[in-house]
Amino acid sequence: QLVKQATNNLKERFLIRIWHLIAFCTGCFSPSTYFHKYLIKFLETTANEPGEIGAWASYSKDRILKISELGKRFFTPTEKELNVVLQRKPLIQIFYFLDGKQKQIP
């Protein structure tokens, strides 16, 4: 339904919101095996568009490929995760160890 609404939608304000939802969804669960190839093609084609829409499509494609590789999520996204999606940035976590060292993981 989101892909259908994102296709040929001329209302920029609503279109950006649709792409926010697509980005959230592509990072939470992968589509069915049947729909996966069509979604990837749609994202690749749209990623070639200039501007904000192309950037969202490229970001969503990266997220769908990652979730396809890692498998479905078992927990709902945190507020911090949702905020970084809106900024199209990676989530950076810092882990502190008992020996005083720390490790940052994107």
N, C-alpha and C positions, 0 to 999 in steps of 0.2 A: 504494500500500500504506500509506503514512503517513497519507493522508487517511482511509482506512478505519479505521486504528487510532485516529485522533484522534476519530472519530465515536462518540458515546455511550460513551466510556471513562470509567468512574467512579473509576479509580485515579489520583488527582491526581499522585502522585509520578512515575508512568510517563507520564502525559499531558504534563507539563511537558517531559520528555525528548524525547517525540515532537515537541513544538513546537520544541524546539531544533533537531532534525534538519530539520524543515520549513523553518525559517529559514535554516539552512545551505544546503539544497538550492535554495531560491528565489533565493538570491544567487549561485549558481554556474551554473545552466542553466535555461532556460525550458522549460516543458512543450510537448508536441506542440500543433499548432494546434487539433486536435480537443479536447484535454483543457484547454486554456488557459481557455476561458470557464467551464467547470465549476469549475476551481480558483479562479478569481477570485470566482465566486459563493459558493463554500464559505468563502473567506477573508472576504468582505464580511459574510456572515451570522454567522460566528463572531466577527468583530470587534465586533459589537454586544453580545456577552456581557460581563457585568461581570467585573472582576478580571483576573488574570494571563493567562488564556486569551484573552480579548478583546484584550489588549495584544499578545500574541504573534501573533495572527491579523492585526491591523492592521499590525504591523511586517513580517510576511511578505508581506502584500499589497503594501506599498510596495517591498519588495525584488524581487518578481516583476515589477512594473511597470517598475522601473528596468532589470532585466536584459533584459526584453523590448525596451526601447527601445535599450539599448546593444549587445545581442547577447551571444553566449556568451563565457565566459571562456576564455582560452588557457592560463592557469597556475592551479595549485592555490592555494587561499587560504593566506595565511601564518598563523602562530600568532597574530600580533597581530590580524589580521582576524577570526579565529575567536573570540578573546576579546572583541572589541567587539560581535560578534553576540550573545554570551551576556549582554552588558550592555544590549543593544538601543540602542546609541549609534552615532553616525556615526564612521567612521575619519577621524581628523584627521592629515594629513601636513604637515610643515613642510619647505619647500624653501629651501635657502640658496644665494644667488647669489654669484658672484665679486666683485661690487661691494659686498658687505657687507649687502645687503638680504635680507630673507626674506619668504616668502609662505606663509600657512597656508591649506590647502584641505581642506574637510570631505569 
